């Protein structure tokens, strides 16, 4: 890590994580150790707040370190067309500019990039000079070595040395803010709170009511959560630790095999993490100072292969942490129930089809408004034909079908869709076939 130019605080953080791994820590959270969270406060219960007063001391931080490799794209996911030909980054910029105009606030937009996403993202930002302010546009997350699962030593992969490294999870955002100097720069310019969220979630816009609540009640950390649905079967949920009653976040990788069925029970574990997080920057700075530059977050031992596209490549361990896990590390942290309109993440082409369809409307100020009632459509596309973005787009040449009245949309086999296709209710389409223009499915 030192040879690769990584900051000393990042080196110390990795050392601690490695020592915890060697000592036998697995990061596993068993269902028997947890109990469901019964109720949390809801955004809809908060009084209205003026943008100028509430957002005047808020900064927007977007996690932008991810590549769209899951969808077969090597570039930053934020540069993938998300809606109406606009990339995630373009829509985020439009959202930010609209809020600045409406509330007459500074509202800086800062990205946490990785080594892989920094250069192409900064090039894209050059076409939006109006989005710049007095702060640097980004800061870098650290990178750590992938470990051989057999030897627990840094893996060697001469065919592609870049694959020997990985990010330490988005829990690195807190330490990266400090060691990059961005945290100090925000505090020096009078920013008190930051909203941190994923660049692939276009529903995550700064909410004045939440910002006003944080300021009024001096809340150090707040996680936005949604009521779980079947579509959240792989997401992280919050629970209460039986031993001390503290809120914790449990991710898929922290669940033992015997608890997988319990983990998917969204009716029991009701509240799912949106990764829309609000942080008091002064509290964060003080906490990081006490702990030497990194929060002590639960360890996530992620088992993969050194080349994620090749399941036969060397098995590795990636030591990660989740930024939402700070809910269990910062005293007096809270959770808040928000509507599904604030949670529209795109992790796969299944999600991308929903975002591109009429299940959402993209407003002139960049907001993604759901046009469906109740839970959104659950999409399952055949991975053999739709997992990779080029294959996906080839089979929807005229765009996504109408999904606003669809509860479930399953495609098995090789199916190509014409223009103006409408899906209603429960729909299952089997291929090979071509769905002609204007066909109504499921009626």
Buried (B, 14 or more C-beta within 10 A) or exposed (E): BEEEEBBEBBBBBBEBBBEBBEEEEEBBBEBEBBBBBEEBEEBEEBEEBEBEBBBBBBBBBBBBBBBBEBBBBEBBBBBBBBBEEBBBBBBBBBBBBBBBEEBEBBBBBBBBBBBBBBEBBEEBBEEBEEBEBEBBBBBBBBBBBBBBBEEEEBBEBEEEEEBBBBBBBBBBBBBBBBBBEBBEBBBEBEBBBBBBBBBBBBBBBBBBBBBBBBBEEEBBBBBBBBBBBEBBBEBBBBBBBEEEEEBBBBBBBBBEEEBEEBBBBBEBBBBBBBBBBBBBBBBBBEBBEEBEBBBBBBBBBBEBBBBEEEEEBBBBBBBBBBBBBBBBBBEEBBBBBBBBBBBBBBBBBBBBBBBBBBBBEBEEEBBBEBBBEEBBBBBBBBEEBBBBBEBBBEBBEEBBBBBBBBBBBBBBEBBBBBEBBBBBEEBEBEBEEEBEEEBBBBE
